């Protein structure tokens, strides 16, 4: 059964990577202010982590808010079921404190293979109370978590778009609990 998830996750992940690549290619063709520089320079990409997917920028309503330590807040804006057999959760990680914060290492989880790939939200899980199952963040064939990676800190008042992908619960499961280490859990509705 896990091989089946891996195959589906890989094909879904490949489709996501291709779609993201096309979106970035289209975005790179326009914009700018005539000086040859793109409008959105990634000057803080090391601090902010991986670039947001196209799906991360679509959602506007908040499904749940998960509060963490020291003024961190995760606002979940969407949880969509895809045909590839996975659920993509999108949101925004905010620093509501009056100081810059380093993100806790616990957010990456405790699996050696995930930790080896750097900081991430790999410790996140979806809990299906109805089906009595816990779903962990998917990994690619190299063990990298299919979630936002590389975020080490967030400045006071800043927000960073984030995503996490999980195996999809059965189609009749619509409500799940999102859990992230060092944060309160929150109930979210899966659409699609």
PEQUIUR-V190889 format. One record per pair of residues at least 12 apart in sequence whose C-alpha atoms are under 10 Angstrom apart, sorted by the first residue. I is the first residue (numbers start at 1). J is the second residue. Records with the same first field share a line. If there is no record, write none. Layout:
# PEQUIUR-V190889
I: J ; J
This chain:
# PEQUIUR-V190889
2: 167
4: 85
5: 84 ; 85 ; 86 ; 138 ; 166 ; 167 ; 168
6: 85 ; 138 ; 139 ; 140 ; 141 ; 167
7: 84 ; 85 ; 140 ; 141
8: 83 ; 84 ; 85 ; 86 ; 167
9: 84 ; 85 ; 86 ; 138 ; 139 ; 140 ; 141 ; 146 ; 165 ; 166 ; 167 ; 168
10: 84 ; 138 ; 139 ; 140 ; 141
11: 84 ; 85
12: 82 ; 83 ; 84 ; 85 ; 86
13: 84 ; 86 ; 138 ; 139 ; 140 ; 146 ; 165
14: 140
15: 84
16: 53 ; 54 ; 55
17: 53
19: 53 ; 54
20: 51 ; 52 ; 53 ; 54 ; 55
21: 53 ; 54
22: 54
23: 53 ; 54
24: 51 ; 53 ; 54
45: 150 ; 151
46: 149 ; 150 ; 151 ; 152 ; 153
47: 102 ; 150 ; 151 ; 152 ; 153 ; 154 ; 155 ; 160
48: 148 ; 149 ; 150 ; 151 ; 152 ; 153 ; 154 ; 155 ; 158 ; 159 ; 160 ; 161 ; 162
49: 119 ; 120 ; 148 ; 149 ; 150 ; 151 ; 152 ; 153 ; 160 ; 161 ; 162
50: 120 ; 147 ; 148 ; 149 ; 150 ; 151 ; 160 ; 161 ; 162 ; 163
51: 148 ; 149 ; 150 ; 160 ; 161 ; 162
52: 90 ; 148 ; 160 ; 161 ; 162 ; 163
53: 90 ; 148 ; 161 ; 162 ; 163
55: 78 ; 80 ; 88 ; 89 ; 90 ; 91 ; 163
56: 77 ; 78 ; 88 ; 89 ; 90 ; 91 ; 92 ; 161 ; 162 ; 163
57: 77 ; 90 ; 91 ; 92 ; 161 ; 162
58: 77 ; 78 ; 90
59: 76 ; 77 ; 78 ; 79 ; 90 ; 91
60: 76 ; 77 ; 78 ; 91
61: 75 ; 76 ; 77 ; 78 ; 91
62: 74 ; 75 ; 76 ; 77 ; 78 ; 91 ; 92 ; 188
63: 75 ; 76 ; 77 ; 78 ; 79 ; 91 ; 186 ; 187 ; 188 ; 189 ; 190
64: 76 ; 77 ; 78 ; 91 ; 177 ; 178 ; 185 ; 186 ; 187 ; 188 ; 189
65: 77 ; 91 ; 92 ; 93 ; 183 ; 184 ; 185 ; 186 ; 187 ; 188
66: 93 ; 178 ; 179 ; 180 ; 182 ; 183 ; 184 ; 185 ; 186 ; 187
67: 93 ; 94 ; 180 ; 182 ; 183 ; 184 ; 185 ; 186
68: 93 ; 94 ; 95 ; 104 ; 180 ; 181 ; 182 ; 183 ; 184 ; 185
69: 97 ; 101 ; 103 ; 104 ; 182 ; 183 ; 184
70: 95 ; 96 ; 97 ; 98 ; 99 ; 101 ; 102 ; 103
71: 94 ; 95 ; 96 ; 97 ; 98 ; 99 ; 101 ; 156 ; 157
72: 93 ; 94 ; 95 ; 96 ; 97 ; 101 ; 103 ; 154 ; 156 ; 157 ; 159 ; 182 ; 183
73: 92 ; 93 ; 94 ; 95 ; 96 ; 97 ; 159 ; 183 ; 184
74: 90 ; 91 ; 92 ; 93 ; 94 ; 95 ; 159 ; 160 ; 161 ; 162 ; 180 ; 183 ; 184 ; 186
75: 90 ; 91 ; 92 ; 93 ; 94 ; 159 ; 161 ; 162 ; 186
76: 89 ; 90 ; 91 ; 92 ; 93 ; 161 ; 162 ; 163 ; 178 ; 186 ; 187 ; 188
77: 89 ; 90 ; 91 ; 92 ; 161 ; 162 ; 163 ; 188
78: 90 ; 91 ; 163 ; 188 ; 189 ; 190 ; 191
79: 91 ; 163 ; 164 ; 165 ; 174 ; 176 ; 188 ; 189 ; 190 ; 191 ; 192
80: 165 ; 168 ; 189 ; 190 ; 191 ; 192
81: 165 ; 166 ; 167 ; 168 ; 169 ; 171 ; 174 ; 190 ; 191 ; 192
82: 167 ; 168 ; 191 ; 192
83: 168 ; 192
84: 167 ; 168
85: 166 ; 167 ; 168 ; 169 ; 170 ; 171
86: 137 ; 138 ; 165 ; 166 ; 167 ; 168 ; 169
87: 126 ; 137 ; 138 ; 164 ; 165 ; 166 ; 167 ; 168 ; 169 ; 190 ; 191 ; 192
88: 137 ; 146 ; 147 ; 163 ; 164 ; 165 ; 166 ; 167 ; 168 ; 190
89: 126 ; 147 ; 162 ; 163 ; 164 ; 165 ; 166 ; 178 ; 188 ; 190
90: 147 ; 148 ; 161 ; 162 ; 163 ; 164 ; 165
91: 159 ; 160 ; 161 ; 162 ; 163 ; 164
92: 158 ; 159 ; 160 ; 161 ; 162 ; 163
93: 154 ; 158 ; 159 ; 160 ; 161 ; 162 ; 163
94: 154 ; 155 ; 156 ; 157 ; 158 ; 159 ; 160 ; 161
95: 153 ; 154 ; 155 ; 156 ; 157 ; 158 ; 159 ; 160
96: 154 ; 155 ; 156 ; 157 ; 158 ; 159
97: 155 ; 156 ; 157 ; 158
98: 155 ; 156 ; 157
99: 154 ; 155 ; 156 ; 157
100: 153 ; 154 ; 155 ; 156 ; 157 ; 158
101: 152 ; 153 ; 154 ; 155 ; 156
102: 151 ; 152 ; 153 ; 154 ; 155
103: 119 ; 120 ; 151 ; 152 ; 153 ; 154
104: 119 ; 152 ; 153 ; 181 ; 182
105: 118 ; 119 ; 120 ; 121 ; 123 ; 152 ; 181 ; 182
106: 119 ; 120 ; 121 ; 122 ; 123 ; 124 ; 180 ; 181 ; 182
107: 119 ; 120 ; 121 ; 122 ; 123 ; 124 ; 180 ; 181 ; 182 ; 183
108: 120 ; 121 ; 122 ; 123 ; 124 ; 145 ; 147 ; 149 ; 180 ; 181
109: 121 ; 122 ; 123 ; 124 ; 125 ; 136 ; 137 ; 180 ; 181
110: 122 ; 123
111: 123 ; 143
112: 143
113: 139 ; 142 ; 143 ; 144 ; 145
114: 137 ; 139 ; 142 ; 143 ; 144 ; 145
115: 143 ; 144 ; 145
116: 143 ; 144
117: 142 ; 143 ; 144 ; 145 ; 149 ; 150
118: 144 ; 145 ; 149 ; 150 ; 151 ; 152
119: 145 ; 148 ; 149 ; 150 ; 151 ; 152
120: 144 ; 145 ; 146 ; 147 ; 148 ; 149 ; 150 ; 151 ; 152 ; 162 ; 164
121: 137 ; 145 ; 146 ; 147 ; 148 ; 149 ; 150 ; 151 ; 162 ; 163 ; 164 ; 180 ; 181
122: 136 ; 137 ; 138 ; 139 ; 144 ; 145 ; 146 ; 147 ; 148 ; 149 ; 164 ; 165 ; 180 ; 181
123: 136 ; 137 ; 145 ; 147 ; 179 ; 180 ; 181 ; 182
124: 136 ; 137 ; 147 ; 164 ; 165 ; 166 ; 178 ; 179 ; 180 ; 181 ; 183
125: 137 ; 138 ; 164 ; 165 ; 166 ; 176 ; 177 ; 178 ; 179 ; 180 ; 181 ; 185
126: 165 ; 166 ; 167 ; 168 ; 169 ; 175 ; 176 ; 177 ; 178 ; 179 ; 180 ; 185 ; 186 ; 187 ; 188
127: 169 ; 175 ; 176 ; 177 ; 178 ; 179 ; 185 ; 187
128: 169 ; 170 ; 173 ; 174 ; 175 ; 176 ; 177 ; 178
129: 173 ; 175 ; 176 ; 177
130: 172 ; 173 ; 174 ; 175 ; 176
131: 169 ; 170 ; 172 ; 173 ; 176
133: 169 ; 176
134: 166 ; 167 ; 169 ; 176 ; 177 ; 178 ; 179
135: 165 ; 166 ; 167 ; 168 ; 169 ; 178
136: 164 ; 165 ; 166 ; 167 ; 179
137: 164 ; 165 ; 166 ; 167
138: 164 ; 165 ; 166 ; 167
139: 165 ; 166
145: 164 ; 165 ; 166
146: 163 ; 164 ; 165 ; 166
147: 162 ; 163 ; 164 ; 165 ; 166
148: 160 ; 161 ; 162 ; 163 ; 164 ; 165
149: 162 ; 163 ; 164
168: 190
169: 190
171: 190 ; 191 ; 192
173: 189 ; 190
174: 188 ; 189 ; 190 ; 191 ; 192
175: 187 ; 188 ; 189 ; 190 ; 191
176: 188 ; 189 ; 190
177: 189
